[in-house]
Amino acid sequence: MRIGIIGSGGIGQAFAKQVLNAGYEVIISNSRGAHSLGEVVKQLGGNVRPGSVEEAAASEVIFLAVPWIHLPSVAKQITNWSGKIVIDPINPVVPPDYKMAELHGRASSEIVQEMLPGAKLVKAFNTFTPQLLEASPIEGNGHRVLFYCGDDVSAKAIVKSIIDKIGFAGVDTGTLKEGALLQQYPSGPLPGLNLISL
């Protein structure tokens, strides 16, 4: 399976390290273009290559790791999101003070879903810092718990298989509306937890 990563910041690179270690093929992209990713690709190693946002979005699974404020412009770069499995690790925070964006009581992933019409969205990988996300998911005699949610059962099953293959213990928190409210930073109760499933 090929995974396309849109966004080469801390979360994008941490996720890339984990899926590369798990044996997946990766295309990583950013807004500056493939030519800017040489050092990142060199550091990641493994079966990864730089590409354009469009090339990353042509992958079987897309990891959309862009800042909340840049999401609308990135979403418009892809003309057709229909049927694409998209992992949403985005937290709705706005610089410079990184306070929570005004969501009017909605879950951030509901808004992301509207920006990506037809996509099969799964919220996951957003409750850890980059440092914790790239750390070994196996600790002591257990596996680090990773939360995920979504409305499409088949997409959730595929994302769960990625979570399992990396070595995390996946916990399904429900639908985008219910689960994302639990998972989103800074308002939900789950971000920052480092739980181990024995």
C-alpha positions, 0 to 999 in steps of 0.5 A: 500500500502506498501512503501519500503525506501532505505536509512535511512538518513534525507530525507528517515526518513522525507519521512517515517514520512509523509507516516506513518502519512498518513497510509501507511505500510513502510519497511525502509532499509540501507546499514548497514542492518536491525539490525542497524535501531532499534533506527530509527524504534523506533523513527518513530513509526507506521506501520514500520519495518526494512528490507534489501534493497532487502525487501524494493525493493519488495514493491509496491513503492520504495523511493530511498533515497541514496547519488548520489555517492552510487547510482550505487552500490545500483542499482546493488543490485537489479537484476530486476527493471522492472515494479517497481515504484521508487520515485527518491529524489536524488540530484546529488551532490558530497562530500566533497564540495557537488558541482553538479556532471558532468551530461553533460547537462542531467537531473540527473533522466535520468541517474538514469533511465538508472541505473534502467532499466525497472523501472517506475521512478518519480522524487519527494521529492527532493526540500525540506530540511529534516526539511521542508519535515517532517513539516506539509504540511498544512500551513495557509489556504493552502497546501505546493506545492510539485513538481514531474515529470516522463515519465510513466503516471500510475506511476505518478498517483500513486505517486500523490495519495501518495502526495495528501494523505500526504497533499501536493499540487502536481504539475506535471513538465512534463517528466524526461528530462524537469521536473528534470532539473527544480527540481534538486539541485543545478542547477534548479529553484525549489529547496528551494521554499516553496510555498503554494497552496491556 
